[in-house]
């Protein structure tokens, strides 16, 4: 059984104050990722966080993080995802 990253994505969008457009764009990336083995290689929260970071980069949206905050949003509760995993 594979847990999909959709719930983590929606939770992440709320965490960073993202728009519906951002959520839809990221949702599309997750749909595309299911054609690969990512969901077998990484935990769903890692995929959800990485997809949101990718979406922010493509949309040129700044997500709060260093230096404004001590840590990136995905390194904190409830995700606890490392920076190298997102990369």
ABEGO torsion letter per residue (X at the ends): XBBBAAAAAAAAAAAAGBBAAAAAAAAAAAAAAAABAAAAABBAAAAAAAAAAAAAAAAGBBBBBOAABABBAAABOAAGBBAAAAX
